[in-house]
Amino acid sequence: MSRIPRAACALFFLAQAAAAPAQQVVYEDALGPGFEDWSYGGGSDFANTTPVHAGTYSIALSGNAYNAVSFHHASGGLSATTWPTLKLWVHGGSGGGQQLQLILQNEGEVVAQAALSAYLAGGPSAATWREATVMLAQPPLSWSGAFDRIDIQSDAAATQPTVYLDDIALFGAGGDAIFADGFEGDGPPPPGGLVIERDVAIDGLTGDRFGWRDATGRPRVAVLAHNDGGAGNGGSRGGELREFRYEAGGATRVVRATTDGFGGFGYVVSHAGDESHCTGGGDSSSLGHFTGGSFERVFEGRHHAILRFTQAYPRYCTTAAPAQQYNLPVTIDWVVSSGRDDPLWSITYDLSGVPVDRLADDSRAPYGQLRIDGAASDATRAQIAGVAWGDYYRFASTTSPVTLGSAWNWNQANTIPFVKLWTGSVDATMGLVQTQTIAQQDAGGYWGQDLWMTSSATTSGCPGNYLMPCDYNWPYQSINYNLYGGATQDARLAWGTNFGFLGQQQYRVRGNAWYGGGAFALPGDPVAPGWPKKSYSLWIVLGTHSSDPVGARVAEVDALQSLALTATIGAVATQGPAGVADATPYTYAPAGWDRVRGALTFDASTNRLDANIAIGTGTLRHPLLVVRGWSAGLPATLKLGGATLVQDVDYFPSPRAAAGELWITLNRDLAGAVNRIEIQP
């Protein structure tokens, strides 16, 4: 288990003991209270002296014909509901790769079992201690009942190299939080703070698990798989969301990646505008999670975190001969925040190493496929009931389940780009929402604009073929290529742009009359630069379809357009980096709105701020504030409308010392012209 230094944390734990996660030691130098050694088959040593993860002793198990280390709780009474998490450290000795089975028993009967490699990607590692985190009620163990015995069995008839176990414990609600910058200089995490578990096993990969409380105070979890190792399920090398959890209908919904090659979400995909000049060296629209890279824990704060993935994404087609492969540097940031529902996903493509106009590609990132209804397997997923999107007009299918013969309308004006899918038999949805208007950052692509301000009642979307818009004319790729067998269970989702978005000096944006649209097309010949860098940010939204979380997020970005920030102490930030990997100054519109981080942004004066947030129309739900020029640690006082707010209850602060920033989620909804914020060190 993770240990926080006693000297740094003793006072905190004395004061906050009730908030600390409950723990039941199974083994830590010796058996924990109530546990007995029921090991079988011989070959176990509970007083091994080397290697040891912590303390004096560890357990050694020399595998031979299904022998096992076994821990029996003499008084019984253990339950996966009370103790939902088992953690243990595993060392593979000189060889590694041992086959081990984790078994739960109750009153002499096996109640659940799974390969330990499901929680330790690749199995035990040679000469290395690694932590396995086992969520008992989750697949593949999937046990939520009583147990009185834990076995770790050598899962082979022959001998296996000695494996070592240490620091084994059961945990109640909560977990070990990991914070960068020495807890940001402000002590251990508060109750209800962001919980980060590093290097957990997920679908044959390793990743970081983030746990936070959303806008309603309920728990959410996201597991982001690292992209610096080998391939996992479906051939994925990570750099993506593999699991997401939220509460729905009084239960936890577990959204997992599908098991095929599309499974996972948030990776990059791009298509070439012209495939006449390709090297043949690879797929011209390859799925980005098949290309490895690296990751960086940019920020791990009390209530906020940034995890970054980078890779060199291959492009195989050029606009003219000779064909040449270019590997585009891509940077993707994921941001999670206490008090907010949706992770923020941001990307920068760096084309500066490619001659201008050599590429004419689109961007469909973020891309991927999840079991959005929380199904336990791909086979049991609900059918997709509907699809909707917004470019300059809103489209929605109107018959369920959605097929190529579904009715639709595309006739409501729209300003905030979005796309979503939903299921009917299960109340679930997933969508993407841009942090800017379509006029500020174009989105969507291709030739379907002639269907604007029409519906299937009067117009066929693909004359001579089917009622829905032609598959190649959906502005955002989703299930358009998954419907040829009728309704689909695949919740594939992606973004979209016009060709040339990546690589062209100027490309025609969505709405340009060159792509159709008739009287509804944008006047003139509107274009935008597709070189040397391109960046944008989107919220990744999952929830119940009935609550319309995508619509709520769209409405909030609409409300931001009426934003007016002022400051009497400090200042409203007017510029910032254009992207997560683009330092080019970008002028905020409206002033103070950082589209990259999705934050209201200010500059402090001697670690103080006195500002007002005026919203002309609509509501900002639990907004994120970033105060730059901050060096004072946690604020001593924060007032909203003259009332002093309670730290970690009414607002959630995270000093980001390395960047000189203070991040704050206000645990309040803001509306109207007067929302005075006062912050003092």
C-alpha positions as CSV (number, residue, x, y, z in Angstrom):
1,M,0.0,0.0,0.0
2,S,1.1,3.6,-0.4
3,R,2.6,5.2,2.7
4,I,2.5,9.0,3.4
5,P,5.5,10.1,5.6
6,R,4.4,10.1,9.2
7,A,6.2,13.3,10.1
8,A,4.4,15.3,7.4
9,C,1.0,13.9,8.0
10,A,0.6,13.0,11.7
11,L,-1.4,16.1,12.7
12,F,-3.6,15.7,9.6
13,F,-4.5,12.1,10.4
14,L,-5.2,13.0,14.1
15,A,-7.5,15.7,13.0
16,Q,-9.1,13.9,10.1
17,A,-9.0,10.3,11.2
18,A,-12.7,9.8,10.5
19,A,-12.2,10.9,6.9
20,A,-9.3,8.5,6.3
21,P,-10.2,5.4,4.2
22,A,-10.9,2.4,6.4
23,Q,-8.2,-0.3,6.1
24,Q,-8.0,-4.0,7.1
25,V,-4.4,-5.2,7.0
26,V,-4.1,-8.8,5.6
27,Y,-0.3,-9.0,5.7
28,E,2.3,-6.3,6.6
29,D,5.5,-8.0,8.1
30,A,3.0,-10.4,9.7
31,L,-0.6,-11.5,9.4
32,G,-3.1,-8.7,10.2
33,P,-5.6,-8.9,13.0
34,G,-8.0,-11.8,12.7
35,F,-6.2,-13.5,9.7
36,E,-4.7,-17.0,9.8
37,D,-2.3,-18.8,7.5
38,W,-4.3,-21.4,5.6
39,S,-1.8,-21.8,2.8
40,Y,-1.8,-25.2,1.0
41,G,0.6,-27.3,-1.1
42,G,3.7,-26.1,0.7
43,G,6.3,-23.7,-0.7
44,S,5.3,-20.6,1.2
45,D,7.4,-18.5,3.6
46,F,5.7,-15.7,5.6
47,A,9.0,-14.4,7.0
48,N,11.0,-14.0,3.8
49,T,13.8,-11.3,4.2
50,T,14.6,-10.4,0.6
51,P,13.2,-8.9,-1.5
52,V,10.9,-6.8,0.8
53,H,8.7,-4.0,-0.4
54,A,8.5,-2.3,3.0
55,G,9.4,-3.2,6.5
56,T,11.2,-6.4,7.5
57,Y,9.5,-9.4,5.9
58,S,7.5,-10.4,2.8
59,I,5.8,-13.6,1.7
60,A,7.6,-16.0,-0.7
61,L,5.7,-18.5,-2.8
62,S,7.6,-21.1,-4.8
63,G,5.0,-22.4,-7.3
64,N,4.4,-26.1,-7.5
65,A,1.3,-27.9,-8.7
66,Y,-1.4,-25.3,-7.7
67,N,-0.1,-24.6,-4.3
68,A,-1.2,-21.3,-2.7
69,V,-0.8,-18.6,-0.1
70,S,-4.1,-18.4,1.7
71,F,-5.4,-15.9,4.3
72,H,-8.4,-16.9,6.3
73,H,-10.3,-14.5,8.5
74,A,-11.1,-16.4,11.6
75,S,-14.3,-14.5,12.6
76,G,-15.6,-14.3,9.0
77,G,-17.8,-11.3,8.4
78,L,-15.9,-9.8,5.5
79,S,-17.9,-8.4,2.6
80,A,-17.0,-6.9,-0.7
81,T,-19.5,-4.2,0.1
82,T,-17.7,-3.1,3.2
83,W,-14.2,-3.8,1.8
84,P,-14.5,-3.2,-2.0
85,T,-10.8,-2.9,-2.7
86,L,-7.9,-5.3,-2.2
87,K,-4.3,-4.0,-2.8
88,L,-1.1,-6.0,-2.8
89,W,2.5,-5.6,-4.0
90,V,3.9,-8.3,-6.2
91,H,7.6,-9.0,-7.1
92,G,8.4,-11.5,-9.9
93,G,11.8,-12.5,-8.6
94,S,14.5,-13.2,-11.1
95,G,12.2,-14.3,-13.9
96,G,8.7,-12.8,-13.6
97,G,5.7,-13.8,-15.6
98,Q,4.3,-16.3,-13.0
99,Q,0.7,-17.4,-13.6
100,L,-1.3,-16.7,-10.5
101,Q,-5.0,-17.0,-9.7
102,L,-6.8,-14.8,-7.1
103,I,-9.5,-16.7,-5.4
104,L,-12.2,-15.6,-2.9
105,Q,-13.8,-18.2,-0.7
106,N,-16.7,-18.2,1.8
107,E,-17.4,-21.1,4.2
108,G,-15.3,-23.5,2.1
109,E,-16.8,-22.6,-1.2
110,V,-15.1,-20.7,-4.1
111,V,-17.3,-17.6,-4.7
112,A,-15.1,-15.7,-7.3
113,Q,-11.7,-16.1,-9.0
114,A,-9.7,-14.3,-11.7
115,A,-6.2,-14.3,-13.1
116,L,-4.0,-11.9,-11.1
117,S,-2.6,-10.6,-14.5
118,A,-6.0,-8.9,-15.0
119,Y,-4.9,-6.5,-12.3
120,L,-1.2,-6.5,-13.1
121,A,-0.6,-6.0,-16.8
122,G,1.7,-8.6,-18.1
123,G,1.8,-10.4,-14.8
124,P,4.6,-10.1,-12.1
125,S,7.7,-8.3,-13.4
126,A,11.2,-9.5,-12.9
127,A,13.2,-7.8,-10.1
128,T,10.4,-5.2,-9.7
129,W,7.7,-4.5,-7.1
130,R,4.4,-3.6,-8.6
131,E,1.1,-2.8,-7.0
132,A,-2.1,-4.7,-8.0
133,T,-5.4,-2.9,-7.2
134,V,-8.4,-5.2,-7.2
135,M,-11.9,-3.8,-7.2
136,L,-13.7,-6.8,-6.0
137,A,-17.2,-6.0,-7.3
138,Q,-15.9,-5.2,-10.8
139,P,-15.0,-7.5,-13.7
140,P,-13.4,-9.9,-14.0
141,L,-13.8,-10.9,-10.3
142,S,-17.3,-9.4,-10.0
143,W,-18.0,-10.3,-6.4
144,S,-20.1,-8.1,-4.1
145,G,-21.0,-10.6,-1.4
146,A,-19.4,-12.2,1.7
147,F,-16.0,-13.9,1.9
148,D,-13.8,-15.2,4.6
149,R,-10.7,-16.3,2.7
150,I,-8.3,-14.9,0.1
151,D,-6.1,-17.3,-1.9
152,I,-3.2,-16.5,-4.3
153,Q,-2.6,-19.7,-6.1
154,S,0.2,-20.8,-8.4
155,D,-1.9,-21.5,-11.5
156,A,0.3,-24.2,-13.1
157,A,0.7,-27.9,-12.7
158,A,4.5,-27.6,-13.0
159,T,6.9,-25.6,-10.9
160,Q,7.1,-21.8,-11.3
161,P,9.8,-19.3,-10.1
162,T,9.4,-17.9,-6.7
163,V,7.1,-14.9,-6.5
164,Y,7.0,-12.4,-3.6
165,L,4.0,-10.7,-2.0
166,D,3.9,-7.8,0.5
167,D,1.8,-5.0,2.0
168,I,-1.6,-6.7,1.4
169,A,-4.7,-4.9,2.7
170,L,-8.4,-4.4,2.2
171,F,-9.8,-0.9,1.9
172,G,-13.2,0.6,2.5
173,A,-14.5,3.6,0.6
174,G,-11.8,6.0,-0.6
175,G,-8.2,5.2,-1.4
176,D,-4.6,6.5,-1.4
177,A,-4.4,9.9,-3.1
178,I,-1.2,10.9,-4.9
179,F,-0.3,14.5,-5.3
180,A,2.5,16.2,-7.1
181,D,4.8,19.0,-5.9
182,G,4.9,17.6,-2.4
183,F,1.1,17.9,-1.9
184,E,1.4,21.4,-3.4
185,G,2.9,22.4,-0.1
186,D,-0.5,22.3,1.7
187,G,-0.6,18.9,3.4
188,P,-2.5,15.7,2.5
189,P,-5.7,15.7,0.4
190,P,-9.0,16.9,2.0
191,P,-11.9,14.6,2.5
192,G,-13.7,14.3,-0.8
193,G,-10.6,15.5,-2.7
194,L,-9.4,14.1,-6.0
195,V,-8.0,10.6,-5.6
196,I,-5.4,9.4,-8.1
197,E,-4.2,5.8,-8.2
198,R,-1.2,5.4,-10.4
199,D,-0.2,2.5,-12.5
200,V,-3.4,0.4,-12.2
201,A,-4.0,-2.5,-14.6
202,I,-6.7,-1.9,-17.2
203,D,-7.5,-4.1,-20.2
204,G,-3.9,-5.5,-20.5
205,L,-2.4,-2.0,-20.1
206,T,-1.3,0.2,-17.2
207,G,-3.0,3.5,-16.4
208,D,-4.0,6.1,-13.9
209,R,-7.4,6.0,-12.1
210,F,-8.9,9.4,-11.2
211,G,-11.8,9.6,-8.7
212,W,-13.7,12.8,-8.0
213,R,-17.0,14.2,-6.9
214,D,-19.2,15.7,-9.6
215,A,-21.5,18.7,-9.6
216,T,-24.0,16.8,-7.5
217,G,-21.4,15.5,-5.0
218,R,-21.6,12.0,-6.4
219,P,-18.5,10.0,-7.3
220,R,-17.1,9.7,-10.8
221,V,-14.1,7.7,-12.0
222,A,-12.0,7.8,-15.1
223,V,-9.2,5.4,-16.0
224,L,-6.8,6.7,-18.6
225,A,-4.4,4.1,-20.1
226,H,-0.8,5.0,-20.5
227,N,0.7,4.8,-24.0
228,D,4.3,4.0,-23.3
229,G,4.1,0.2,-23.1
230,G,3.0,-2.8,-25.2
231,A,-0.3,-3.6,-26.7
232,G,-3.4,-4.5,-24.6
233,N,-6.9,-5.5,-25.5
234,G,-7.8,-5.1,-29.2
235,G,-4.2,-4.2,-30.0
236,S,-4.5,-0.8,-28.3
237,R,-1.3,0.8,-26.9
238,G,-3.2,3.2,-24.8
239,G,-3.3,7.0,-24.6
240,E,-7.1,6.9,-24.1
241,L,-10.0,6.5,-21.7
242,R,-10.6,2.8,-21.0
243,E,-13.2,3.1,-18.2
244,F,-15.6,5.7,-16.9
245,R,-18.0,5.4,-13.9
246,Y,-20.9,7.6,-12.7
247,E,-24.1,7.1,-10.7
248,A,-27.3,6.4,-12.6
249,G,-30.6,5.3,-11.1
250,G,-29.1,4.8,-7.6
251,A,-26.3,2.5,-8.9
252,T,-22.9,2.8,-10.4
253,R,-22.7,2.6,-14.1
254,V,-19.4,1.2,-15.4
255,V,-18.6,2.3,-18.9
256,R,-15.8,0.1,-20.4
257,A,-14.0,0.0,-23.7
258,T,-15.3,-2.5,-26.2
259,T,-13.0,-5.5,-26.8
260,D,-12.4,-4.9,-30.5
261,G,-9.8,-2.7,-32.2
262,F,-12.0,0.4,-31.8
263,G,-12.3,0.1,-28.0
264,G,-11.2,3.0,-25.9
265,F,-11.8,6.7,-26.4
266,G,-9.9,9.9,-27.0
267,Y,-7.3,8.8,-29.5
268,V,-6.4,10.6,-32.7
269,V,-7.7,9.7,-36.2
270,S,-7.2,11.6,-39.4
271,H,-8.2,10.9,-43.0
272,A,-6.3,12.1,-46.1
273,G,-8.3,14.3,-48.4
274,D,-6.7,12.6,-51.4
275,E,-5.1,9.2,-51.5
276,S,-3.6,9.4,-55.0
277,H,-0.1,9.9,-53.6
278,C,0.4,7.5,-50.6
279,T,3.5,5.6,-49.6
280,G,1.7,2.3,-48.9
281,G,3.6,2.1,-45.7
282,G,0.5,2.0,-43.5
283,D,-3.2,2.7,-43.0
284,S,-3.9,6.3,-44.3
285,S,-6.6,6.7,-41.6
286,S,-4.9,4.6,-38.8
287,L,-6.4,4.5,-35.3
288,G,-4.0,6.5,-33.1
289,H,-4.1,4.1,-30.3
290,F,-2.1,1.6,-32.4
291,T,0.8,4.0,-32.2
292,G,2.6,4.3,-28.9
293,G,4.1,7.4,-27.3
294,S,4.6,8.8,-23.8
295,F,2.6,10.3,-21.0
296,E,3.2,13.0,-18.4
297,R,1.5,13.8,-15.2
298,V,1.4,17.6,-15.8
299,F,-0.6,18.5,-12.7
300,E,-1.9,16.4,-9.7
301,G,-3.6,18.8,-7.3
302,R,-6.0,18.6,-4.4
303,H,-9.0,18.8,-6.7
304,H,-7.7,19.1,-10.3
305,A,-5.4,17.1,-12.5
306,I,-3.9,17.1,-16.0
307,L,-2.7,14.0,-17.7
308,R,-0.9,14.4,-21.0
309,F,-0.3,12.0,-23.9
310,T,2.1,12.6,-26.7
311,Q,2.9,10.6,-29.9
312,A,4.1,10.9,-33.4
313,Y,1.0,10.1,-35.5
314,P,1.9,8.8,-39.0
315,R,0.5,10.3,-42.2
316,Y,1.2,8.4,-45.3
317,C,-0.4,10.5,-48.1
318,T,0.6,13.8,-49.6
319,T,-1.1,16.2,-52.0
320,A,1.4,15.6,-54.7
321,A,4.2,13.3,-55.7
322,P,6.5,12.1,-54.4
323,A,4.6,10.5,-51.6
324,Q,6.2,10.8,-48.2
325,Q,5.5,9.7,-44.7
326,Y,5.3,12.4,-42.1
327,N,5.0,11.7,-38.3
328,L,3.0,14.5,-36.8
329,P,3.7,15.4,-33.1
330,V,0.4,15.2,-31.3
331,T,-0.3,16.4,-27.7
332,I,-3.5,15.5,-25.9
333,D,-4.4,16.7,-22.4
334,W,-7.1,15.3,-20.2
335,V,-8.3,17.6,-17.3
336,V,-10.5,16.3,-14.4
337,S,-11.9,18.7,-11.8
338,S,-13.7,18.2,-8.5
339,G,-17.2,19.6,-8.6
340,R,-17.6,19.1,-12.3
341,D,-19.1,16.3,-14.3
342,D,-17.1,16.1,-17.6
343,P,-13.4,15.6,-18.3
344,L,-12.0,18.2,-20.7
345,W,-10.0,16.8,-23.7
346,S,-7.7,19.1,-25.6
347,I,-5.4,18.5,-28.6
348,T,-2.6,20.2,-30.5
349,Y,-1.3,19.0,-33.8
350,D,2.2,20.3,-34.7
351,L,2.6,20.5,-38.5
352,S,5.6,22.8,-38.4
353,G,7.9,20.0,-39.6
354,V,5.8,19.4,-42.7
355,P,6.0,21.7,-45.7
356,V,2.9,23.8,-46.0
357,D,0.2,22.4,-48.3
358,R,1.9,18.9,-48.4
359,L,-1.0,17.5,-46.4
360,A,-4.8,18.1,-46.8
361,D,-6.1,16.0,-44.0
362,D,-9.1,16.2,-41.6
363,S,-9.2,15.6,-37.8
364,R,-11.7,13.1,-36.3
365,A,-10.2,13.1,-32.8
366,P,-11.3,12.3,-30.2
367,Y,-12.2,8.9,-31.6
368,G,-13.3,5.6,-30.1
369,Q,-15.9,3.3,-28.9
370,L,-17.2,2.5,-25.4
371,R,-20.1,0.5,-23.9
372,I,-22.0,3.6,-23.0
373,D,-24.9,1.8,-21.4
374,G,-22.7,0.0,-18.9
375,A,-23.2,-3.4,-20.4
376,A,-21.1,-6.2,-19.0
377,S,-20.1,-7.4,-22.4
378,D,-20.1,-6.3,-26.1
379,A,-22.8,-8.8,-26.8
380,T,-25.3,-7.4,-24.2
381,R,-25.1,-3.8,-25.3
382,A,-28.3,-1.9,-25.9
383,Q,-29.0,-0.8,-29.5
384,I,-28.3,2.8,-30.4
385,A,-31.6,4.7,-30.2
386,G,-30.5,8.0,-31.7
387,V,-27.9,10.3,-33.0
388,A,-27.7,14.1,-33.0
389,W,-25.2,16.8,-33.8
390,G,-24.8,20.5,-34.3
391,D,-22.8,22.4,-36.8
392,Y,-24.5,25.6,-38.0
393,Y,-27.8,23.7,-37.6
394,R,-28.9,20.9,-35.3
395,F,-29.6,17.5,-36.6
396,A,-31.5,14.7,-34.8
397,S,-32.8,11.3,-35.7
398,T,-36.4,10.9,-34.6
399,T,-37.2,7.2,-34.9
400,S,-35.7,4.5,-32.6
401,P,-33.6,2.5,-33.0
402,V,-31.6,4.5,-35.5
403,T,-31.1,2.9,-38.9
404,L,-30.3,4.2,-42.3
405,G,-34.1,4.4,-42.8
406,S,-34.7,6.6,-39.7
407,A,-36.6,9.8,-39.9
408,W,-34.7,13.0,-39.0
409,N,-34.7,16.8,-39.0
410,W,-31.8,19.2,-39.5
411,N,-33.5,22.6,-39.2
412,Q,-32.7,24.3,-36.0
413,A,-30.0,27.1,-35.9
414,N,-27.0,26.2,-33.7
415,T,-23.9,27.9,-32.5
416,I,-22.0,25.4,-30.3
417,P,-20.6,22.3,-32.1
418,F,-21.6,19.0,-30.6
419,V,-22.3,15.4,-31.4
420,K,-24.0,12.7,-29.3
421,L,-25.4,9.1,-29.3
422,W,-27.9,7.6,-26.9
423,T,-29.6,4.3,-26.1
424,G,-33.3,3.7,-25.4
425,S,-33.6,0.4,-23.5
426,V,-31.0,1.8,-21.1
427,D,-31.1,5.5,-20.2
428,A,-27.6,6.4,-21.4
429,T,-25.8,8.9,-23.6
430,M,-22.3,10.0,-24.7
431,G,-21.4,13.2,-26.5
432,L,-18.7,15.8,-27.3
433,V,-19.1,19.6,-26.9
434,Q,-16.7,22.2,-28.1
435,T,-15.5,25.0,-25.8
436,Q,-16.1,27.6,-28.5
437,T,-18.7,28.6,-31.0
438,I,-18.5,27.3,-34.5
439,A,-17.7,30.8,-35.7
440,Q,-14.7,30.9,-33.4
441,Q,-13.5,27.4,-34.2
442,D,-15.0,25.6,-37.2
443,A,-16.1,22.0,-36.7
444,G,-17.8,19.4,-38.7
445,G,-17.0,18.7,-42.3
446,Y,-17.8,17.3,-45.8
447,W,-20.7,17.9,-48.2
448,G,-24.0,17.5,-46.3
449,Q,-24.8,21.2,-46.1
450,D,-27.5,21.1,-48.7
451,L,-29.6,19.3,-46.1
452,W,-29.6,22.3,-43.8
453,M,-33.1,23.6,-42.9
454,T,-34.8,20.4,-44.2
455,S,-36.2,17.2,-42.7
456,S,-36.9,13.6,-43.9
457,A,-40.6,14.6,-44.2
458,T,-39.7,16.4,-47.4
459,T,-36.2,15.4,-48.4
460,S,-34.3,12.1,-48.7
461,G,-30.9,12.4,-47.1
462,C,-29.3,10.1,-49.6
463,P,-31.5,9.9,-52.7
464,G,-31.8,6.5,-54.3
465,N,-30.2,4.9,-51.3
466,Y,-31.8,5.6,-47.9
467,L,-33.5,8.2,-45.9
468,M,-30.7,9.3,-43.6
469,P,-27.9,11.6,-44.8
470,C,-25.3,9.7,-46.9
471,D,-22.7,8.1,-44.7
472,Y,-19.9,10.2,-46.1
473,N,-21.8,13.4,-45.4
474,W,-22.2,13.1,-41.6
475,P,-20.2,16.1,-40.3
476,Y,-19.0,14.1,-37.3
477,Q,-18.2,10.4,-37.8
478,S,-20.1,8.2,-35.4
479,I,-22.2,5.2,-36.4
480,N,-22.7,6.2,-40.1
481,Y,-20.6,3.2,-41.2
482,N,-22.0,0.8,-38.7
483,L,-25.7,0.7,-39.9
484,Y,-25.5,-1.4,-43.1
485,G,-26.8,-4.4,-41.2
486,G,-29.6,-2.5,-39.6
487,A,-29.6,-1.1,-36.1
488,T,-26.3,-1.2,-34.2
489,Q,-25.0,-1.7,-30.7
490,D,-21.7,0.1,-31.5
491,A,-21.5,3.5,-29.8
492,R,-18.7,4.7,-32.0
493,L,-18.1,8.5,-31.7
494,A,-15.7,11.0,-33.2
495,W,-15.2,14.6,-34.1
496,G,-15.0,16.0,-37.6
497,T,-13.5,18.8,-39.7
498,N,-13.1,19.6,-43.4
499,F,-10.1,18.3,-45.3
500,G,-7.2,20.6,-45.2
501,F,-7.7,21.3,-41.5
502,L,-4.3,19.7,-41.1
503,G,-1.7,20.9,-43.5
504,Q,-3.1,23.6,-45.8
505,Q,-2.1,27.2,-45.7
506,Q,-5.8,27.9,-46.0
507,Y,-8.7,25.5,-46.1
508,R,-12.5,26.0,-46.6
509,V,-14.3,25.8,-43.3
510,R,-17.6,24.2,-42.5
511,G,-20.3,26.4,-44.0
512,N,-18.4,27.5,-47.0
513,A,-20.6,27.4,-50.1
514,W,-18.0,25.3,-52.0
515,Y,-19.5,22.4,-49.9
516,G,-23.1,23.3,-50.7
517,G,-25.7,24.8,-48.4
518,G,-27.3,27.1,-50.9
519,A,-28.9,30.2,-49.3
520,F,-27.8,29.0,-45.9
521,A,-24.1,28.9,-46.7
522,L,-21.7,31.4,-45.2
523,P,-21.2,34.5,-47.4
524,G,-17.9,34.9,-49.3
525,D,-15.3,32.2,-49.3
526,P,-14.5,31.7,-45.6
527,V,-11.2,29.9,-44.9
528,A,-8.9,29.3,-42.0
529,P,-5.2,28.3,-41.6
530,G,-4.4,24.6,-41.3
531,W,-0.7,25.1,-40.6
532,P,1.6,25.2,-38.7
533,K,-0.4,24.1,-35.6
534,K,-4.0,23.3,-34.9
535,S,-5.7,23.1,-31.5
536,Y,-9.1,22.7,-30.1
537,S,-10.8,21.5,-26.8
538,L,-13.9,19.4,-26.1
539,W,-15.8,18.1,-23.1
540,I,-16.3,14.4,-23.0
541,V,-19.9,14.0,-21.7
542,L,-21.4,10.8,-20.3
543,G,-24.6,10.4,-18.4
544,T,-28.3,9.6,-18.6
545,H,-30.0,10.6,-21.8
546,S,-33.1,11.7,-19.9
547,S,-31.1,14.4,-18.1
548,D,-29.6,15.7,-21.4
549,P,-26.1,16.4,-20.1
550,V,-24.9,17.2,-23.6
551,G,-27.6,19.8,-24.1
552,A,-26.8,21.3,-20.7
553,R,-23.1,21.6,-21.6
554,V,-24.1,23.2,-25.0
555,A,-26.3,25.7,-23.1
556,E,-23.5,26.6,-20.8
557,V,-21.1,27.4,-23.6
558,D,-23.8,29.5,-25.2
559,A,-24.1,31.3,-21.9
560,L,-20.4,32.0,-21.9
561,Q,-20.8,34.1,-25.0
562,S,-22.7,36.7,-22.8
563,L,-19.9,36.7,-20.2
564,A,-18.4,40.0,-19.0
565,L,-15.5,39.8,-16.5
566,T,-14.2,42.8,-14.6
567,A,-11.6,43.2,-11.8
568,T,-10.8,46.0,-9.3
569,I,-7.9,44.1,-7.7
570,G,-6.0,42.0,-10.2
571,A,-7.0,41.8,-13.8
572,V,-9.0,39.8,-16.3
573,A,-6.7,37.7,-18.5
574,T,-7.0,38.6,-22.1
575,Q,-4.5,36.2,-23.7
576,G,-3.1,32.8,-23.3
577,P,-1.5,29.9,-25.2
578,A,-3.4,28.9,-28.3
579,G,-3.2,25.2,-27.4
580,V,-1.9,22.6,-25.0
581,A,1.3,22.5,-27.1
582,D,1.1,25.8,-28.8
583,A,2.5,28.8,-27.0
584,T,1.3,31.2,-29.7
585,P,-0.6,34.0,-27.9
586,Y,-4.3,33.6,-28.4
587,T,-6.8,36.5,-27.6
588,Y,-9.6,35.3,-25.4
589,A,-13.1,35.7,-26.7
590,P,-14.9,36.7,-24.5
591,A,-12.2,38.2,-22.4
592,G,-11.1,35.9,-19.6
593,W,-12.5,32.7,-21.2
594,D,-9.6,30.2,-21.8
595,R,-11.0,27.8,-24.4
596,V,-7.9,25.5,-23.9
597,R,-8.6,24.8,-20.2
598,G,-12.3,25.6,-20.1
599,A,-11.7,28.2,-17.4
600,L,-12.5,31.8,-16.4
601,T,-9.0,33.2,-16.1
602,F,-7.7,36.1,-14.1
603,D,-4.3,37.6,-13.1
604,A,-3.7,38.1,-9.4
605,S,-2.2,41.2,-7.8
606,T,0.1,40.3,-4.9
607,N,-1.9,37.1,-4.5
608,R,-5.2,38.9,-4.3
609,L,-8.2,39.1,-6.6
610,D,-11.4,41.2,-6.5
611,A,-13.5,40.5,-9.6
612,N,-17.0,40.2,-10.9
613,I,-18.5,37.6,-13.1
614,A,-21.5,38.9,-15.1
615,I,-23.5,36.5,-17.2
616,G,-26.0,38.1,-19.6
617,T,-28.1,35.0,-20.2
618,G,-28.1,31.5,-18.9
619,T,-26.2,29.9,-16.1
620,L,-22.6,28.7,-15.4
621,R,-22.7,25.5,-13.5
622,H,-19.8,25.1,-11.0
623,P,-17.3,27.1,-13.1
624,L,-13.6,26.6,-13.1
625,L,-11.5,29.6,-12.3
626,V,-7.7,29.8,-12.9
627,V,-5.9,32.7,-11.2
628,R,-2.5,33.3,-12.7
629,G,0.4,35.0,-10.9
630,W,-0.4,33.1,-7.7
631,S,2.4,32.0,-5.3
632,A,0.6,31.8,-1.9
633,G,-0.5,28.2,-1.6
634,L,-4.1,27.8,-0.5
635,P,-6.1,31.0,-0.2
636,A,-7.0,32.1,3.4
637,T,-10.3,33.5,2.3
638,L,-12.6,33.3,-0.7
639,K,-15.8,35.3,-0.7
640,L,-18.7,35.1,-3.2
641,G,-21.2,37.9,-3.1
642,G,-19.7,39.0,0.3
643,A,-20.2,35.6,2.0
644,T,-17.2,33.7,3.1
645,L,-17.1,30.2,1.5
646,V,-15.9,27.1,3.2
647,Q,-12.8,25.6,1.6
648,D,-13.2,22.0,0.2
649,V,-17.0,22.4,0.7
650,D,-18.2,25.5,-1.1
651,Y,-15.1,25.7,-3.3
652,F,-12.4,23.3,-4.3
653,P,-8.9,24.9,-4.6
654,S,-5.7,23.4,-6.1
655,P,-2.5,25.5,-6.1
656,R,-0.4,24.7,-9.1
657,A,2.9,25.9,-7.9
658,A,4.9,24.9,-10.9
659,A,2.8,27.2,-13.2
660,G,2.2,29.9,-10.6
661,E,-1.6,29.3,-10.7
662,L,-4.5,28.7,-8.4
663,W,-7.2,26.5,-9.8
664,I,-10.7,26.8,-8.1
665,T,-14.0,25.0,-8.8
666,L,-16.8,27.1,-7.4
667,N,-19.3,24.7,-5.9
668,R,-22.1,27.1,-7.0
669,D,-24.1,27.9,-10.1
670,L,-23.6,31.5,-11.3
671,A,-26.2,33.6,-13.1
672,G,-27.0,37.3,-13.5
673,A,-24.9,40.5,-13.6
674,V,-23.4,40.4,-10.1
675,N,-21.2,37.6,-8.9
676,R,-18.4,39.2,-6.9
677,I,-15.3,37.0,-6.2
678,E,-12.8,38.0,-3.5
679,I,-9.7,35.9,-2.9
680,Q,-7.0,36.7,-0.3
681,P,-3.8,34.8,0.5
